[in-house]
Amino acid sequence: MICKGCGNEAGASKFCPACGADLREKTAGEAKQSFCAECGERLPAGAKFCPACAHPVSNEKEAAPVKKSGGGKKAIVIALLAVVVIAMGCLIGAEVYRESKAADTRTYEENLYRLFYQTGVGASEAETMGNLTRSVWYNAIWKIQDASTDPYTRPDGRFVDDFSDALANLVSDRSFGGKTQWIMENQQQAADAMKALKNPPEGYEKAYNAAKECFDAYWELTNLVINPTGSYNTFSEALNDRDAAMISKLNALRLYLRG
């Protein structure tokens, strides 16, 4: 006979010589077997400690066998791993978000520099052209000789009859016409830079406002130079005002540029 309690051979003994288990036939009610509450191992009758894990045997644990295979511990480990994975995902997501925001910020700052540069160099060229226009206009009216204006006010060695003729000579000059074309191209580049500054990132709202005011001042100055209108006095005053406004707005925008 094989002992059902410990698995040793018991021969024809009524009790197992190894563990003392009662090997006699029992009724269904009497044959209830005990199992270790810790590991689920079958317990020999009368055992005080589990032969598999040495866990103390409690009389209250005589229930149906529940084979434990570390499932509870595994569940805890899996739960912990899930928490770690979620935390890592949150950290990675946050880092990606920060990098994306940083990239957006760098791009926005680059566009601020771009607008500052385009309006700055365009305004500088426009100022030079505006001053030449003013000089030609003035010298043609007052018949003043000057090497810089004579090609337009005295093209054949004598003064033109009307200042408008001098201005027409200036506009048709290849060099001056080339500068006018350059200003128009610069206007387009500045407009593209301004368009790229729409929807500023958080913290750049004031920088956007400064850029918009700088662009507006630049646009008014360059348009005045490309299309001079009015009298000499109104043109001269407008040129002074718009030139001063341009310098002021450029300096205001400079405050938002890093480096």
C-alpha positions in Angstrom: 0.0 0.0 0.0 1.2 3.5 -0.8 0.6 6.1 1.9 -1.7 8.8 0.5 -0.2 11.3 3.0 3.5 11.1 2.2 3.7 8.7 -0.7 5.9 6.1 1.1 5.3 2.4 0.8 3.4 1.2 3.9 2.9 -2.4 3.0 -0.1 -3.8 4.8 0.3 -1.5 7.8 -2.7 0.3 9.1 -0.6 3.3 9.8 2.2 4.7 7.6 5.6 3.9 9.2 7.0 7.1 7.8 4.4 9.7 8.7 1.9 7.8 10.9 -1.0 8.5 8.6 -4.1 6.3 9.2 -4.3 4.0 6.1 -7.5 2.3 7.1 -10.5 2.7 4.8 -12.6 5.8 5.8 -15.9 7.1 4.8 -16.2 10.1 2.4 -16.7 12.4 5.3 -13.7 11.0 7.2 -11.4 11.0 4.2 -11.2 14.8 4.0 -7.6 15.6 3.3 -5.7 18.6 4.6 -3.6 20.8 2.4 -1.0 23.5 3.3 -2.5 27.0 3.3 0.8 28.5 2.1 1.9 26.3 -0.8 -1.1 24.0 -1.3 0.9 20.8 -0.7 -1.0 17.8 0.7 -0.5 17.5 4.4 0.2 14.2 6.2 -2.4 13.5 8.8 -1.5 15.0 12.1 1.4 17.0 10.6 2.2 20.3 12.5 4.4 21.7 9.7 4.1 21.4 6.0 6.7 18.9 4.6 7.2 21.1 1.5 7.5 24.7 2.8 7.6 24.2 6.7 4.6 26.5 7.1 2.8 25.8 10.4 -0.3 23.7 10.0 -3.6 25.3 11.2 -6.6 23.1 12.0 -8.7 25.8 10.2 -7.1 25.1 6.8 -8.7 21.8 6.1 -10.3 22.9 3.0 -10.3 21.9 -0.7 -6.8 21.9 -2.1 -5.7 25.2 -3.7 -2.4 24.7 -5.4 -0.4 27.9 -5.0 2.1 28.6 -7.7 3.2 32.1 -6.7 0.2 33.6 -8.7 -0.3 36.3 -6.0 3.3 37.4 -6.2 3.3 37.3 -9.9 0.2 39.5 -9.9 2.0 42.0 -7.7 5.0 42.0 -9.9 2.9 42.5 -13.0 1.0 45.3 -11.4 4.3 46.9 -10.4 5.7 46.5 -13.9 2.5 48.1 -15.3 3.0 51.0 -13.0 6.6 51.4 -14.1 5.6 51.1 -17.8 2.9 53.8 -17.3 5.3 56.0 -15.4 8.0 55.6 -18.1 5.4 56.3 -20.8 4.4 59.5 -19.0 8.0 60.6 -18.6 8.8 59.9 -22.2 5.6 61.7 -23.3 6.5 64.7 -21.1 10.0 64.7 -22.5 8.7 64.5 -26.1 6.3 67.3 -25.4 9.1 69.5 -23.8 11.3 68.8 -26.8 8.5 69.7 -29.2 7.8 72.9 -27.3 11.5 73.8 -27.3 11.7 73.1 -31.0 8.7 75.4 -31.6 10.3 78.1 -29.4 13.6 77.9 -31.3 11.8 78.1 -34.6 9.8 81.1 -33.4 12.9 82.9 -32.2 14.6 82.2 -35.6 11.6 83.8 -37.3 11.9 86.8 -35.0 15.5 87.2 -36.0 14.5 86.8 -39.6 11.9 89.6 -39.4 14.3 91.8 -37.5 17.0 91.3 -40.2 14.7 91.8 -43.2 13.0 94.9 -41.8 16.3 96.3 -40.6 18.2 96.0 -43.9 15.1 97.0 -45.9 14.6 100.1 -43.8 18.3 101.1 -44.1 18.1 100.9 -47.9 14.8 102.7 -47.9 16.2 105.5 -45.8 19.1 105.9 -48.3 16.8 106.0 -51.2 14.4 108.4 -49.5 17.2 110.8 -48.7 18.3 110.8 -52.3 14.8 111.4 -53.5 14.4 114.3 -51.1 17.7 115.8 -52.2 16.8 115.5 -55.9 13.4 117.1 -55.2 14.9 120.0 -53.2 17.8 120.7 -55.5 15.5 120.7 -58.5 13.2 123.2 -56.9 16.0 125.5 -55.7 18.4 124.9 -58.6 21.2 123.7 -56.4 24.1 121.9 -57.9 25.4 118.7 -56.2 27.3 115.8 -57.6 24.9 113.3 -56.2 21.8 114.9 -57.7 23.2 116.6 -60.9 22.6 113.4 -63.0 18.9 113.9 -62.3 18.5 117.6 -61.9 21.0 118.6 -64.7 21.2 115.6 -67.0 22.4 117.7 -70.0 24.3 120.3 -68.0 21.3 122.6 -67.2 18.5 122.3 -64.7 15.3 120.7 -65.7 12.2 122.9 -66.1 10.3 121.1 -63.3 11.2 119.1 -60.2 8.9 116.3 -61.5 11.2 115.8 -64.4 14.1 115.4 -62.0 12.2 112.8 -60.0 11.3 111.0 -63.3 15.0 110.9 -64.2 15.7 109.4 -60.7 13.0 106.7 -61.0 14.2 105.7 -64.5 17.8 105.5 -63.4 19.0 101.8 -63.7 20.8 101.9 -60.3 17.9 103.5 -58.5 15.4 101.2 -60.3 17.4 98.2 -59.2 17.2 99.4 -55.6 13.5 99.8 -55.9 13.1 96.3 -57.2 15.3 95.0 -54.3 13.0 96.9 -51.8 9.9 95.2 -53.2 11.5 91.8 -53.0 12.6 92.6 -49.4 9.0 93.5 -48.6 7.9 90.1 -49.7 10.5 88.4 -47.6 9.6 90.5 -44.6 5.9 89.7 -45.1 6.7 85.9 -45.2 8.7 86.3 -41.9 5.8 88.1 -40.3 3.3 85.5 -41.5 5.5 82.8 -39.8 5.1 84.6 -36.5 1.4 84.1 -36.2 0.1 82.0 -33.3 3.1 82.7 -31.0 3.9 80.1 -28.3 3.2 80.8 -24.7 5.3 83.7 -23.4 5.9 85.2 -26.8 2.7 87.3 -27.2 4.5 90.6 -26.4 7.3 89.7 -28.8 4.7 89.1 -31.5 3.2 92.5 -30.9 6.6 94.2 -31.1 7.3 92.3 -34.3 3.9 93.4 -35.8 4.6 97.1 -34.9 8.1 96.9 -36.4 6.7 95.3 -39.6 4.0 98.0 -39.9 6.5 100.8 -39.5 8.8 99.1 -42.1 5.9 98.8 -44.5 5.0 102.4 -44.3 8.6 103.6 -44.7 9.3 101.4 -47.8 6.0 102.3 -49.5 6.7 106.0 -49.0 10.1 105.6 -50.7 8.8 103.4 -53.5 5.9 105.7 -54.2 6.7 109.3 -53.2 3.7 111.6 -53.2 2.6 115.0 -52.1 4.8 118.1 -51.9 8.4 118.2 -51.0 7.5 119.4 -47.5 4.9 116.6 -46.8 7.2 114.0 -48.2 10.2 115.2 -46.2 8.2 115.3 -43.0 6.7 111.9 -43.6 10.2 110.5 -44.3 11.5 111.9 -41.0 8.5 110.6 -39.0 8.6 107.1 -40.5 12.3 106.8 -40.3 12.2 107.7 -36.6 9.3 105.3 -36.0 11.2 102.5 -37.7 14.3 103.0 -35.5 12.0 103.0 -32.4 10.2 99.8 -33.4 13.4 98.0 -34.3 14.9 98.8 -30.9 11.7 97.6 -29.2 11.8 94.3 -31.1 15.5 93.9 -30.3 14.6 93.5 -26.6 12.9 90.2 -27.3 15.9 88.8 -29.2 18.2 86.5 -27.3 21.9 86.7 -27.7 
